[in-house]
């Protein structure tokens, strides 16, 4: 089970059976979650514990996350989220929130973009991959490994925009585009075959990848967008001249049960197709906001589409 699957199932249980059932699911599946940020799992657990009325248990989970594991969470989130309303009545919650604020400030002051490289070599093309919302490079890497078998290096970009322990965002698209451009140029300076390299992203990483290409920050051979979150789609597709001039091909993959991203993915496909840009859309049945189980095969298809 992935974190996204656990999150989605817990929300469904919350709606259908209540918070206590959702909390029991989180506790039961905690150890079975693949590629997870443990700080997120703690966050999910203490939120559902609080909603279940298990205040002491929720506070205990927060203490373990902060004092034993050394994690931190966004201060404004802790002080404003409705799920944590009962916890805010306790003085020890305020102490923990203030500790998070201190750790958050230190993390923001030291934050920088990161590029993790796997089998990146001179003369060989590369996939530069952007993680999703509140994710990181380490969580993202396992999904994209099959690209190596097709002769591509793997560059895993991690944003400098941090929201909680080891959880990063691409919210500021201008900052994201600048960081992506810097990492793209760093790969070029290493002798990577940049003209045949591909920019990829999941969820908000897909949003950041699309903006970097459509704004002209970089000119990749192709874009591979997995469940891209595209709230500014109409605004960003008013001028596709830079994307067309670069000859960038676009492969979009999304689940038909992805309530946040399916409509935008379909709209992007139609806009690009109408404007003469090479584009392919893979619609995955019954998939919510996550990577499809057969993503290894889909990634191979996407790379072949871009190459051709």
C-alpha positions in Angstrom: 0.0 0.0 0.0 1.2 3.5 -0.8 0.7 6.5 1.4 -1.8 7.9 -1.2 -3.8 4.7 -1.0 -3.8 4.8 2.8 -4.8 8.4 2.8 -7.6 7.9 0.3 -9.0 4.8 2.0 -8.9 6.6 5.4 -10.8 9.5 4.1 -13.4 7.1 2.6 -13.8 5.4 6.0 -14.1 8.8 7.7 -17.0 9.7 5.4 -18.7 6.3 5.5 -18.1 4.9 9.0 -16.5 7.7 11.1 -13.1 8.8 12.5 -12.5 5.8 14.7 -12.6 3.3 11.8 -10.3 5.6 9.8 -7.9 5.7 12.7 -7.9 1.9 13.1 -7.1 1.6 9.4 -4.1 3.9 9.8 -2.8 1.9 12.8 -3.4 -1.4 11.1 -1.6 -0.5 7.8 1.1 1.8 9.2 3.9 -0.8 8.8 2.7 -1.8 5.3 3.0 1.6 3.6 5.7 1.8 0.9 7.8 4.8 0.1 6.3 6.8 2.9 7.6 9.8 4.9 7.2 8.7 8.5 6.5 12.2 9.6 3.4 12.2 7.4 2.2 8.9 8.9 2.5 10.3 12.4 0.5 13.4 11.2 -2.2 11.2 9.7 -2.4 9.1 12.9 -2.6 11.9 15.4 -5.2 13.7 13.3 -7.5 10.7 13.2 -6.9 9.9 16.8 -8.0 13.5 17.7 -11.1 13.2 15.5 -11.9 9.9 17.3 -11.9 11.7 20.6 -8.7 9.9 21.7 -7.0 13.1 22.8 -4.4 11.6 25.0 -3.5 9.1 22.4 -3.2 11.8 19.8 -1.0 13.9 22.0 1.2 10.9 22.7 1.7 10.3 19.0 2.7 14.0 18.6 5.2 13.7 21.4 6.7 10.6 19.9 7.0 12.3 16.5 8.6 15.5 17.9 10.6 14.3 20.9 11.6 10.8 19.9 11.8 11.1 16.1 12.8 14.8 15.9 10.1 15.7 13.3 8.3 19.1 13.0 5.1 20.3 11.4 4.0 23.6 10.0 3.1 26.0 12.8 0.2 27.7 11.1 -1.3 24.3 10.2 -1.1 23.1 13.8 -2.8 26.3 15.1 -5.5 26.4 12.4 -6.5 22.9 11.3 -10.0 22.0 12.4 -9.0 18.3 13.0 -6.7 19.5 15.9 -9.2 21.7 17.6 -9.5 19.5 20.7 -5.7 19.2 21.0 -5.2 23.0 21.1 -7.1 23.1 24.5 -4.1 21.4 26.1 -1.0 23.4 27.2 1.4 20.7 26.1 0.1 21.1 22.5 1.1 24.7 22.6 4.5 23.7 23.8 4.9 21.3 20.9 3.6 23.8 18.4 6.2 26.3 19.5 8.9 23.7 19.2 7.7 23.0 15.7 7.8 26.8 14.9 11.5 26.9 16.0 12.4 23.8 13.9 10.4 25.2 11.0 12.3 28.5 11.1 15.6 26.7 11.2 14.6 24.5 8.3 13.5 27.4 6.2 16.7 29.3 6.8 18.8 26.3 5.6 16.5 25.0 2.8 18.0 24.5 -0.6 17.1 22.6 -3.7 18.7 19.2 -4.1 19.5 17.0 -7.1 19.9 13.3 -6.5 21.6 11.5 -9.4 21.4 7.8 -10.3 23.4 6.5 -13.3 23.7 9.9 -14.8 26.5 9.8 -17.3 28.0 12.1 -20.0 26.6 11.4 -23.4 23.5 9.7 -22.0 20.0 11.3 -21.8 18.4 11.8 -18.4 15.0 11.9 -16.8 14.7 14.9 -14.4 11.8 13.9 -12.0 9.9 16.2 -9.7 8.2 14.8 -6.6 4.6 15.4 -5.6 3.1 17.6 -2.9 4.7 17.0 0.6 7.0 14.4 -0.9 10.8 14.2 -1.4 13.3 12.7 -3.8 13.8 9.5 -1.9 10.0 8.7 -1.9 9.9 9.4 -5.7 12.9 7.4 -6.9 11.4 3.8 -6.8 8.7 4.6 -9.3 11.0 5.7 -12.0 13.7 3.0 -11.9 12.7 1.4 -15.2 14.0 4.4 -17.1 17.5 3.2 -16.5 16.8 0.0 -18.4 16.1 2.2 -21.5 19.5 3.9 -21.3 18.4 7.0 -19.3 20.1 8.4 -16.2 17.8 9.5 -13.4 17.9 12.9 -11.8 15.6 13.4 -8.8 14.9 17.0 -8.0 13.9 18.1 -4.5 12.4 21.5 -4.0 13.7 24.1 -1.4 10.1 24.8 -0.4 9.6 22.8 2.8 6.4 22.3 4.7 7.1 19.7 7.3 10.0 17.2 8.1 11.2 15.8 4.7 8.1 17.1 2.9 8.6 19.6 0.1 6.3 21.7 -2.2 6.5 23.4 -5.6 3.9 26.0 -4.7 5.8 29.0 -5.9 6.1 28.2 -9.6 8.7 30.9 -10.4 11.0 29.7 -7.7 10.4 26.1 -8.9 11.2 27.0 -12.5 14.4 28.7 -11.4 15.5 25.7 -9.4 14.5 23.3 -12.3 16.5 25.4 -14.7 19.6 25.4 -12.4 19.4 21.6 -12.1 18.8 21.2 -15.9 21.9 23.3 -16.6 23.9 21.4 -14.0 23.1 18.1 -15.9 24.1 19.8 -19.2 27.4 20.9 -17.7 28.1 17.3 -16.8 27.8 16.3 -20.4 24.4 14.8 -20.2 22.6 14.5 -23.6 20.3 17.3 -22.6 18.6 17.7 -26.0 17.1 14.2 -25.6 16.4 14.5 -21.9 12.9 14.5 -20.4 11.3 16.5 -17.6 8.8 14.5 -15.5 6.6 15.1 -12.5 3.9 13.7 -10.3 0.9 15.8 -9.0 2.2 19.3 -8.1 5.5 18.2 -9.5 3.7 17.8 -12.8 2.4 21.3 -12.4 5.9 22.6 -11.8 7.3 20.7 -14.8 4.6 22.0 -17.1 5.2 25.6 -16.0 9.0 25.3 -16.4 8.5 24.1 -20.0 5.6 26.4 -21.1 7.3 29.4 -19.6 10.5 28.6 -21.5 12.7 28.1 -18.4 13.9 24.9 -20.0 13.3 23.2 -23.3 13.1 19.4 -22.7 12.7 16.8 -25.4 9.5 15.7 -23.7 7.3 16.0 -20.6 5.9 13.1 -18.7 3.2 14.3 -16.4 1.6 11.8 -13.9 -1.6 12.9 -12.3 -0.6 16.6 -12.9 -2.4 19.2 -10.7 -3.2 22.1 -13.0 -5.3 24.8 -11.3 -4.0 27.5 -13.6 -4.4 25.6 -16.8 -6.3 28.2 -18.8 -3.9 31.0 -17.8 -0.8 28.9 -18.5 -2.0 27.7 -21.9 -2.8 31.1 -23.4 0.6 31.2 -25.0 2.2 27.9 -26.1 4.7 29.4 -28.4 7.8 28.4 -26.3 6.6 24.9 -25.9 5.9 24.6 -29.6 9.2 26.1 -30.5 11.0 23.6 -28.4 9.2 20.7 -30.1 8.4 19.2 -26.7 6.2 16.1 -26.8 3.9 15.6 -23.8 2.7 12.3 -22.3 0.0 12.6 -19.7 -1.1 9.8 -17.3 -4.0 10.1 -14.9 -6.6 8.0 -13.1 -10.3 8.4 -14.0 -11.1 8.4 -10.3 -8.7 11.2 -9.5 -11.1 13.9 -8.6 -8.5 16.6 -8.3 -6.5 16.0 -11.5 -8.5 14.0 -14.1 -10.5 16.9 -15.5 -7.4 19.1 -15.8 -5.4 16.3 -17.5 -8.1 15.8 -20.1 -8.4 19.5 -20.7 -4.6 19.8 -21.1 -4.6 17.0 -23.7 -7.3 18.7 -25.7 -5.6 22.1 -25.6 -2.2 20.7 -26.7 -3.8 18.5 -29.4 -5.7 21.5 -30.8 -2.5 23.5 -30.9 -0.6 20.9 -32.9 1.7 19.7 -30.0 2.5 16.1 -29.9 0.6 14.7 -27.0 -0.6 11.4 -25.7 -3.1 10.7 -22.8 -3.2 7.5 -20.8 -6.4 7.2 -18.7 -6.1 4.6 -16.0 -9.4 3.0 -14.9 -10.4 3.1 -11.2 -7.1 4.9 -10.2 -7.3 7.7 -7.7 -4.5 10.3 -7.1 -1.5 7.9 -7.2 0.9 6.2 -9.5 -0.8 3.3 -11.4 0.4 -0.2 -10.4 1.7 -0.9 -13.9 3.6 2.4 -14.0 6.8 0.7 -15.0 5.1 -0.4 -18.3 3.5 3.0 -18.7 6.8 4.8 -18.2 8.4 2.7 -21.0 5.5 3.7 -23.3 5.8 7.3 -22.4 9.6 7.4 -23.1 9.1 5.6 -26.4 6.4 8.2 -27.3 8.7 11.1 -26.6 11.6 9.5 -28.5 9.5 8.9 -31.6 
